[in-house]
């Protein structure tokens, strides 16, 4: 019904439900309000580590504690958990006070600082007994957090590192060179064929070799204990613009070399 008009109209039920809202229905329930597509920097302080991620276009890299390759999927999943963190507006005033008390006496889990063009936002996660609590610079008060958020931020730098030894992915390499105990093996792609010392190689065997190179992954990261390199593999791809080298690949190289012969 319109003011000043005696007529009465029927409307669809969704018109009523679309307008029949409470204050809480219209409030922004996000703990963090960043624009995921425009993030430039993410910092995670956890387990006495200060981890920082920087993004160049769509590629995430670890810049702290030192420059390292990042697993983009793991970083994006971490950001998604932050993006999905919501406030429960249905909690009572008494429960809100209990949450503030639990947060105050809780054990720090992680602090995250996240930066987009609007500035930097921060969220602090603490754990009390089996529950997680969050304090955000973008939302007033202390809020109980989900276990998904709590465990999602409780990670170390190795959880975000790219464990693949080579980055060429599904791009077709142009050249592969292997040094193994004084012997050198070189494979080069000319047109559609792979050649070794001018001799055409079996395409199925070469493909098996490439698949094994792609699948090479680290099971653990160590900073010491290396011996003299007995085997190294150099992969040239992207028309010579990308050159990657892996060293100390003795066991892996032996298996891959057998598949290429």
N, C-alpha and C positions, 0 to 999 in steps of 0.2 A: 504494500500500500504506500502510495506517495503522499507526502504532505500536501493538503489542498486539493487532492483528487479523490473523489468518493469511490472510485473503482478499486476492486480487490483482485489481485493477480495470483495465479498459482505458479510456483517455481519448482525447479528440480530440488530434490532433497540435499544434493551436494552443495547447493547454494547456502542452505542453513548451516550445514556442518562446516563449511568453509569460513563462515562468519562467527559462529558460536565458539569463541575462543576465550580462554582465561589469560591472565597476565603471564603465568608460567608457560602457557602454550606458545607465546610470542617472544619469549626471552631466548637469547643466544645461549645455548647450552654447552658450547665448546669451551674446553679448558684452555686451548690455544687457538688463536684466530688467524694464523699465518696463511699466506697464499702458497700452496704447495708447488705450483708451477713457477713461482718466482723466487724460490729460496736460493740464497747465495752462500749461506754458511750455517753449519750445525755443529755445536760443541756439546760433547758428552763428558761429564766429570763423574767417574765411577771407578770403584776399586782402586783408588789412589792413582788412577790414570786420567790424564787430560787428553781426550781424543777429539780431533777436529776434522770435519769433512768440508771440502770446498767443491763447488760445481763449475765446470767449464762446459757451457752449453748444456747438454743432457748427460754429461759424463761426471760421475762422482769420483773423487779421489780422497785419500787420507792425507792430510797435510800435517797433522800432529798425532803422535809424538815425533814423527819424521815422515817425509813423503813416501807413500806406499800405494800400490794399486788397491782399489776398493772393489768389493763385490757389490755391484750396483743394485742387485735384487735385494741383498740384505740391508743395504742403506735405505732403500725405498720402503721396505717392510717396516723398518724401525720408524721412519717418518710417518707411515700410515697409522701406526699405533698411537703416535702422538696426535695426529689429526683426528682420529676417531674418539679420543678421550672426551667424555661428556660429564656434565654436572647432573646429579640426581636432584631435581628440584622438589621432589616429593618428600624429602626427609624432614622430620620434625625439628623444631628448635633444640629440643633436648639431644637428639641424635647429632645435630650439628656441633653442639658443645662437646659431646663425647669424641667426635672426630678430631676437633681441635686439640683436645687433651691427648688423644692417642698419637697424633702427629708430633706434639711437643716432646713426648717421651719416647718416640719411635727411633729406630736405627736408620740413619741416612742410607739410601740405596743409590740414588743418582740425582744429578742436577743437569738439566738440559737447557741450553741457550740456542735459540733458533732465530735466524735473521732473514727478513725479506725486505722489499723496498719501504715498508711502513716502519721498520725498526727492528729491535731485538726483544723477544719475549723469553721468559724463563719459567720453568716448572721444576719443582723439587719434589722428589718421591721419597717417602720414608715407609718403613715397615714396622708394625707393632704386632707381635705374635704372628698370626697367619694373614693379617690384613695389610693392605697398602693404602697410603693416604697421600694426597697431592695438594701442593700449594702453588698456584699459578699467578704470574704477574698480570694476566689478562682476565682473571675471575676473582671476585671477592670471596674471602673465607677459605676454609680448609674442607677438602672433599675426599670422601672415600673413593679409592681408585680400584679398577678391576685388576685381577691377577694377571690378565693379558698385558696390561700396561706395565705393571710392576716387573714382571719377568722380561718384558720386551726391552726395557731400558737397562736391565741388570746384565750387561755384556762387556766383554773386554775387547781390546783392539783386534785380536786375532779372529774374533767372530765376524768382523767386517772386512777382513782382508780377502783379496781375490786369490783363491787357492790354485787356480789354473796356472801351469808353468808357462804356457804360451797364450798370446792374445789374438792370434790370427783367426780364431773362431772358424766360421764356415767359409771364410774367404779362401780361395785356392792359392797356395803359396807358389812363388815363382822359382825358388831355389831352396834346396836343403843340403847342408854340408855337415858331415859327422866326422869327428876325430876320435878314434878308439884305439888306445894302446899303440900309438905311432902310425896307425893306418888311417887313411882318409877316404871317405865315401862321399861323392858329390852327385846329386840328382838335380836336373834342371828341366823345367817345362818349356818346350818349344811348340807353340801352337796348341794342339790337343794332346800331344805326346810327352811322356816323361823319358828323358834320356840320361844314361850314365856312361861317361866316356864315349859319347857318340852312339851308344847302342840303345835301341828302344827297349823300354822296360814293360813288364806286364802291368797293365792298368789296374787290375784287381788287387795285385800285391801292393802297388804303390798306394792305392786308396786305403787299404788296411793299415799300412804304415802311417798315413796321415791321420787316420782315425785315432790311432794310439797316441800320436803326438797331441792331438786335441784333448784327449782324455787325461793326459798326465796332470795330476793334482797333488798338492802338498797335503800330507796327513798331519803335519805339525811344523811349526816355524821355530827354528833354532838360530842362535846368534854365534855359536862357536862349534868346534868339533869337526870342522872341515879338514879333509886331507887333500893332498895334491890331486888335481882333477885328472881322472883317468879317461873320462869320456865327456865330450861336449857336443852339442848339436846347435847349429845356427839355422834359423828359418827366415827366409826373405820373402816378404809378401807385399801386397798393395803396390805392385809395379816398382819394387825396390825402395819404397818409401818407409817400410817398416822392417827393421832387422831385430830379431830376438835371439838371445843366446841362453841356453841352459847348460850348466856344468855339473859334473859329478853324477851323471845319469847312467852309471855303469849297468845296473840290473835292467833298467827300463830300455836302455839302448840295445842290449843284447836281444831282448824279446822282439823289439821293433825291427832290428836288422834282419832277423830270421824271416820275418813276414815280408820284407821287401826283396829278399833274394829270389 
